[in-house]
Amino acid sequence: ETELLEIQPMCSFSIMNDTEMSSELLVKLAEKHKHTYVWKATIASNDLMKVVKIISTDADHRSVKMFISNSNLDMCLLELKIPNIFGEGFEFETYGE
C-alpha cells in the first residue's frame, strides 16, 4: 500500500512568545500535515497553551521548537516540522528570544 500525501497550499501563521493557542489546533495541524510532529503532547485537548519560549527555528523556518505550558503549569516541548513538498508548506514568523 502506498500512502498518498495530500499537497497542502502555502499558508502562514505567526508564533510569538506568550501566545495562547488551543492544543486542539495543534492536533489538527499534526493530523493535516503528515510530517508534523508533536513531542510529549500530554496536555489535555481543551486547554489553552501558552508559548513560554521559542528555542530555535531552522534557517528556512521549516522547523520550530518551543516550550509550552497549560493553565496547570504542565510543561512540554513542542516541535513542528513542516513538509517541503514542491516548495510548499508553512511559513513561520517567530518573535521573541
C-alpha positions, -999 to 999 in steps of 0.1 A, spaced: 0 0 0 13 34 -9 2 63 12 -8 94 -8 3 127 6 -22 155 1 -3 185 -12 -13 215 10 -14 251 -2 10 276 12 -2 291 44 15 311 71 9 319 107 28 336 135 40 321 167 50 346 194 63 341 230 33 342 253 9 334 225 -20 313 237 -34 286 213 -56 256 218 -39 222 217 -69 212 196 -55 235 169 -20 218 172 -36 184 170 -54 195 138 -21 207 124 -5 174 132 -33 154 116 -33 176 85 4 175 79 19 140 79 54 153 87 44 175 116 54 161 150 42 170 184 66 158 212 53 149 246 19 164 238 3 152 270 -17 184 276 -55 180 276 -71 189 243 -94 216 258 -66 235 275 -52 268 262 -15 266 259 10 294 262 42 296 243 68 300 270 99 301 250 108 296 214 140 276 215 150 275 178 139 277 142 159 264 114 173 287 87 143 284 63 117 282 91 107 246 83 111 236 119 104 253 152 109 241 188 93 257 217 83 251 253 46 254 260 26 252 292 -11 250 302 -31 266 329 -19 238 353 17 248 345 23 214 329 52 219 306 60 202 273 84 206 245 68 210 211 85 206 178 68 213 145 84 200 113 69 213 82 68 193 50 85 208 20 66 193 -10 74 211 -42 84 241 -21 51 243 -4 45 243 34 41 266 63 59 298 67 69 307 103 72 341 116 87 339 151 91 366 176 108 369 209 141 352 220 
